[in-house]
Amino acid sequence: TRVRSSAASDVYKRQSPMSAAQVGLVSVKGAPGCSSLALALGWCWPGNAPVLVGEVDPAGADLGARLELAAEPGLASLAAGRGPLSAEALVAHLHPLGDRFGLLAGCVNPAEALAALGALGPDLVGACRAAGRVGIWDCGRLAPATVPLVEACDVAVVVCGAEPAGLARTVLAVSSLIRVVRVGVVVVGGGRRRRHAGPVAEAAAVLAARLPGGAHVVGTVPSDRWGVRAAERGPARLVRRTPFGAEAAAIAIRVAELAAEVGTDQLPVSSHDRSATPPAAVPNATVSHAAVSHTTVSDATAPDAAAPEAAVPRDALSGGGR
């Protein structure tokens, strides 16, 4: 498997017009709504730039099946192509979902997904930039196979549930990612009605207090099956009418604003000086792929991890299940 250096990730970012912002969606325990949120962001992304949602989950993808799309074209057929990856080839392998919105369907088989990611990796991000498309990459659970792709993006969005253990693992993952990419966090949970939103808002507030400097909670989304169905079908105006879609539209604006800061003096410390001492709020942070994989995949997601649940008060999260 190819491993792209963090320096190459910076090159991708510097070459990108901000109309072609690249966003990597990940979770650290399962994928609590990553795929559905990716679709909603695709429909609701601000501006008029064309949008690509790419399924690159190494555990296997399901959006193609949920949307009843043909197996090809998609990530597998793109990886099987000859020659270097080009913007034209990437666009040719999309399923059109709207006037300016296309889906790169992923591989259902995890072995095929890993092989495709090994062949393409962060070059997908570069090709999407070259095509002038906003890229929203559904990476599922953060894993070594997707770390280089996430690092090549302008913003990583970590999606988590409101459970204390999930929040603690999210803090660990963000502490590593923030060294190489801007990070936003989305908390999923509650229901469509306002009375269900309180515990999730409390969880988001607790999480915001625990995040390292430079990371932000960019929003919360409800567990809204009608909103998810709307995101699967479109169009954008119907998606925005649901509680899920309305929150996703607000999150899209905040993430676009974070992406627009890339290239300014507000970049994370590692983008300017990767030898800089990590801030005290980010213990054991690192920029190496091996260490990122160890912290975010092994420690942050293992069921028996020494998750600092005590650091996230349970009484502040009562009733905060998804």
C-alpha positions as CSV (number, residue, x, y, z in Angstrom):
1,T,0.0,0.0,0.0
2,R,1.3,3.4,-1.0
3,V,1.8,5.8,1.9
4,R,1.8,9.5,1.0
5,S,3.9,11.8,3.2
6,S,2.4,14.6,5.1
7,A,4.5,17.0,3.0
8,A,2.6,15.8,-0.1
9,S,-0.6,16.5,1.7
10,D,0.4,20.1,2.2
11,V,1.2,20.3,-1.6
12,Y,-2.3,19.1,-2.4
13,K,-3.7,21.8,-0.1
14,R,-1.6,24.6,-1.5
15,Q,-2.6,23.7,-5.1
16,S,-6.3,23.7,-4.4
17,P,-8.7,26.6,-5.1
18,M,-11.1,26.9,-2.2
19,S,-14.0,26.2,-4.5
20,A,-12.7,22.7,-4.5
21,A,-12.5,22.2,-0.8
22,Q,-11.8,18.6,0.3
23,V,-13.4,17.1,3.5
24,G,-12.7,13.7,5.1
25,L,-15.5,12.3,7.2
26,V,-14.3,9.7,9.8
27,S,-15.4,8.1,13.0
28,V,-13.4,6.3,15.7
29,K,-16.0,3.8,16.8
30,G,-18.2,2.4,14.0
31,A,-19.5,5.0,11.7
32,P,-22.5,6.7,13.4
33,G,-24.1,8.3,10.4
34,C,-21.0,9.1,8.4
35,S,-22.4,8.0,5.0
36,S,-25.8,9.7,5.5
37,L,-24.1,12.9,6.7
38,A,-21.8,12.8,3.6
39,L,-24.8,12.6,1.3
40,A,-26.6,15.5,3.2
41,L,-23.4,17.6,3.0
42,G,-23.2,16.9,-0.7
43,W,-26.8,18.1,-1.3
44,C,-26.4,21.1,1.0
45,W,-22.9,22.3,0.3
46,P,-22.9,26.1,-0.1
47,G,-22.1,27.8,-3.4
48,N,-22.3,26.5,-6.9
49,A,-19.2,24.3,-7.2
50,P,-19.8,20.7,-8.3
51,V,-19.7,18.2,-5.5
52,L,-18.3,14.7,-5.3
53,V,-19.2,12.3,-2.5
54,G,-16.6,9.5,-2.4
55,E,-17.1,6.2,-0.5
56,V,-13.7,5.1,0.6
57,D,-14.5,3.1,3.7
58,P,-12.0,0.3,4.0
59,A,-14.5,-1.9,5.8
60,G,-16.8,-1.8,2.8
61,A,-19.3,0.6,1.4
62,D,-23.1,0.5,1.3
63,L,-24.3,3.8,-0.3
64,G,-24.4,2.2,-3.8
65,A,-26.7,-0.6,-2.5
66,R,-28.9,1.8,-0.5
67,L,-29.3,4.0,-3.6
68,E,-29.8,0.9,-5.9
69,L,-26.9,1.9,-8.2
70,A,-25.0,-0.3,-10.5
71,A,-21.7,-1.8,-9.2
72,E,-19.8,0.0,-11.9
73,P,-18.6,2.6,-12.5
74,G,-17.2,3.2,-9.0
75,L,-14.0,3.0,-6.9
76,A,-13.2,-0.5,-8.0
77,S,-13.4,0.2,-11.7
78,L,-11.5,3.5,-11.2
79,A,-8.6,1.6,-9.4
80,A,-8.5,-1.0,-12.2
81,G,-7.9,1.7,-14.9
82,R,-4.5,2.0,-16.5
83,G,-2.2,4.9,-16.3
84,P,-2.1,7.7,-13.7
85,L,-5.3,8.9,-12.1
86,S,-6.7,12.0,-13.8
87,A,-9.5,14.4,-13.1
88,E,-11.3,13.2,-16.2
89,A,-11.2,9.6,-15.2
90,L,-12.5,10.4,-11.7
91,V,-15.4,12.3,-13.0
92,A,-16.2,9.6,-15.6
93,H,-16.6,7.1,-12.7
94,L,-19.3,9.1,-10.9
95,H,-23.0,8.3,-10.6
96,P,-24.9,11.6,-11.1
97,L,-27.3,12.3,-8.2
98,G,-28.1,15.9,-9.0
99,D,-27.2,18.7,-11.4
100,R,-23.9,19.4,-9.6
101,F,-23.6,16.3,-7.4
102,G,-22.1,12.9,-8.1
103,L,-21.3,9.8,-6.1
104,L,-18.1,7.7,-6.4
105,A,-19.6,4.4,-5.2
106,G,-17.3,2.4,-3.0
107,C,-16.5,-1.3,-2.8
108,V,-18.8,-3.6,-0.9
109,N,-16.1,-6.1,-0.4
110,P,-13.5,-4.9,2.2
111,A,-10.6,-6.7,0.4
112,E,-11.5,-4.8,-2.8
113,A,-11.8,-1.6,-0.9
114,L,-8.4,-1.9,0.7
115,A,-6.9,-2.8,-2.7
116,A,-8.5,0.2,-4.3
117,L,-7.3,2.5,-1.5
118,G,-3.8,1.1,-1.9
119,A,-3.8,1.9,-5.6
120,L,-5.3,5.3,-5.4
121,G,-5.1,6.7,-1.8
122,P,-4.7,10.5,-1.5
123,D,-4.4,10.8,-5.3
124,L,-8.2,10.7,-5.2
125,V,-8.1,14.0,-3.4
126,G,-5.7,15.5,-5.9
127,A,-7.8,14.4,-8.8
128,C,-10.9,15.8,-7.3
129,R,-9.2,19.2,-6.7
130,A,-8.0,19.2,-10.3
131,A,-11.5,18.5,-11.5
132,G,-12.6,21.7,-9.6
133,R,-15.0,19.6,-7.4
134,V,-15.7,19.8,-3.7
135,G,-14.8,16.4,-2.3
136,I,-16.6,14.9,0.6
137,W,-14.9,11.6,1.4
138,D,-16.8,9.0,3.5
139,C,-13.9,7.2,5.2
140,G,-16.0,5.3,7.9
141,R,-14.0,4.3,10.9
142,L,-10.5,5.9,10.9
143,A,-8.0,3.3,9.8
144,P,-4.4,3.2,8.6
145,A,-5.6,2.8,5.0
146,T,-7.5,6.1,5.1
147,V,-5.1,8.2,7.2
148,P,-3.1,9.5,4.2
149,L,-6.3,10.4,2.4
150,V,-7.7,12.3,5.4
151,E,-4.4,14.1,5.9
152,A,-4.6,15.3,2.2
153,C,-7.9,17.0,2.8
154,D,-8.5,20.5,4.0
155,V,-10.7,19.5,6.9
156,A,-11.3,16.3,8.7
157,V,-14.8,15.9,10.2
158,V,-15.0,13.4,13.1
159,V,-18.5,12.0,13.5
160,C,-19.3,10.6,16.9
161,G,-22.2,9.6,19.1
162,A,-23.0,11.2,22.4
163,E,-22.0,8.3,24.6
164,P,-19.2,9.1,27.1
165,A,-16.8,6.4,25.8
166,G,-17.3,7.6,22.2
167,L,-16.5,11.2,23.2
168,A,-13.4,10.1,25.0
169,R,-12.1,8.2,21.9
170,T,-13.0,11.2,19.7
171,V,-10.8,13.4,21.8
172,L,-7.9,11.0,21.3
173,A,-8.4,10.9,17.5
174,V,-8.8,14.7,17.2
175,S,-5.6,15.2,19.2
176,S,-3.6,13.3,16.6
177,L,-5.4,14.7,13.5
178,I,-5.2,18.3,14.5
179,R,-1.4,18.2,14.0
180,V,-1.8,17.8,10.3
181,V,-5.3,18.9,9.2
182,R,-8.0,21.2,10.4
183,V,-10.6,19.3,12.4
184,G,-14.3,19.7,13.1
185,V,-16.5,17.4,15.1
186,V,-20.2,16.5,14.6
187,V,-22.2,14.8,17.4
188,V,-25.0,12.5,16.3
189,G,-27.9,11.6,18.5
190,G,-31.3,12.5,19.9
191,G,-34.5,12.6,17.8
192,R,-36.3,15.0,15.5
193,R,-38.1,16.8,18.3
194,R,-36.6,19.6,20.2
195,R,-37.0,17.8,23.6
196,H,-34.6,15.2,22.4
197,A,-31.9,17.7,21.5
198,G,-30.9,18.7,25.1
199,P,-28.7,15.7,26.0
200,V,-26.9,15.9,22.7
201,A,-26.3,19.6,23.1
202,E,-24.9,18.9,26.5
203,A,-22.6,16.2,25.1
204,A,-21.4,18.6,22.4
205,A,-20.6,21.2,25.1
206,V,-18.7,18.8,27.2
207,L,-16.8,17.6,24.1
208,A,-16.0,21.2,23.0
209,A,-14.4,21.8,26.4
210,R,-12.2,18.7,26.0
211,L,-11.0,19.2,22.4
212,P,-7.4,20.5,21.8
213,G,-6.9,24.0,20.6
214,G,-7.8,24.5,16.9
215,A,-10.5,21.8,16.8
216,H,-14.2,22.8,16.8
217,V,-17.6,21.2,17.3
218,V,-19.2,22.3,14.1
219,G,-22.7,21.0,14.9
220,T,-25.0,18.2,16.0
221,V,-27.4,16.2,13.9
222,P,-30.5,14.3,15.1
223,S,-31.1,10.6,14.4
224,D,-33.8,11.4,11.8
225,R,-34.8,8.5,9.5
226,W,-36.9,10.8,7.4
227,G,-34.0,13.1,6.9
228,V,-31.7,10.2,6.0
229,R,-34.2,9.0,3.4
230,A,-34.4,12.5,2.0
231,A,-30.6,12.6,1.7
232,E,-30.7,9.4,-0.2
233,R,-33.2,10.7,-2.7
234,G,-32.7,14.5,-2.9
235,P,-33.1,17.1,-4.2
236,A,-31.4,19.7,-2.0
237,R,-34.6,21.7,-1.2
238,L,-36.3,18.6,0.3
239,V,-33.2,17.6,2.2
240,R,-33.0,21.0,3.9
241,R,-36.7,20.8,5.0
242,T,-35.9,17.9,7.4
243,P,-34.3,18.5,10.8
244,F,-31.4,16.3,9.7
245,G,-30.9,18.2,6.5
246,A,-31.2,21.6,8.1
247,E,-28.5,20.8,10.6
248,A,-26.3,19.3,7.8
249,A,-26.7,22.5,5.8
250,A,-25.5,24.6,8.8
251,I,-22.6,22.2,9.3
252,A,-21.7,22.4,5.6
253,I,-21.3,26.2,5.9
254,R,-19.1,25.9,9.0
255,V,-16.9,23.3,7.4
256,A,-16.6,25.4,4.3
257,E,-15.4,28.2,6.4
258,L,-12.8,26.0,8.1
259,A,-11.6,24.9,4.7
260,A,-11.4,28.5,3.5
261,E,-8.9,29.2,6.3
262,V,-6.3,26.8,4.7
263,G,-3.4,28.8,3.3
264,T,-3.9,31.6,5.9
265,D,-1.8,32.2,9.0
266,Q,-4.5,30.3,10.9
267,L,-3.1,26.9,9.8
268,P,-2.5,24.2,12.4
269,V,1.0,24.3,13.9
270,S,2.2,21.2,12.0
271,S,1.5,22.8,8.6
272,H,4.0,25.5,9.5
273,D,6.5,23.7,11.7
274,R,6.1,19.9,12.1
275,S,8.9,19.9,14.7
276,A,7.1,22.4,16.9
277,T,6.4,21.2,20.5
278,P,2.8,20.0,20.8
279,P,0.6,22.3,22.9
280,A,-0.1,21.1,26.5
281,A,-3.7,20.5,25.6
282,V,-2.7,17.8,23.1
283,P,-0.9,15.1,25.1
284,N,1.1,12.6,23.1
285,A,0.1,14.1,19.8
286,T,2.2,13.1,16.8
287,V,2.3,13.5,13.0
288,S,3.7,10.1,12.0
289,H,1.3,7.7,10.2
290,A,2.3,4.9,12.4
291,A,1.6,6.8,15.6
292,V,-1.6,8.2,14.2
293,S,-2.8,4.7,13.4
294,H,-1.7,3.6,16.9
295,T,-3.5,6.3,18.7
296,T,-6.7,6.7,16.7
297,V,-7.2,3.1,15.6
298,S,-5.8,1.0,18.4
299,D,-6.2,3.1,21.5
300,A,-9.2,5.3,20.5
301,T,-11.3,2.5,19.1
302,A,-10.4,-0.7,21.1
303,P,-13.3,-1.9,23.2
304,D,-11.1,-2.4,26.2
305,A,-9.1,0.8,25.6
306,A,-8.1,2.8,28.7
307,A,-10.7,5.4,27.6
308,P,-10.7,8.3,29.9
309,E,-14.4,8.1,30.5
310,A,-13.9,9.8,33.9
311,A,-12.7,12.9,31.9
312,V,-16.2,13.1,30.4
313,P,-18.7,13.4,33.2
314,R,-21.5,11.0,32.8
315,D,-23.9,13.2,34.7
316,A,-23.5,15.8,32.0
317,L,-24.5,13.3,29.4
318,S,-27.5,11.6,31.0
319,G,-29.9,10.4,28.3
320,G,-27.3,11.2,25.6
321,G,-27.6,7.9,23.6
322,R,-28.0,8.1,19.9
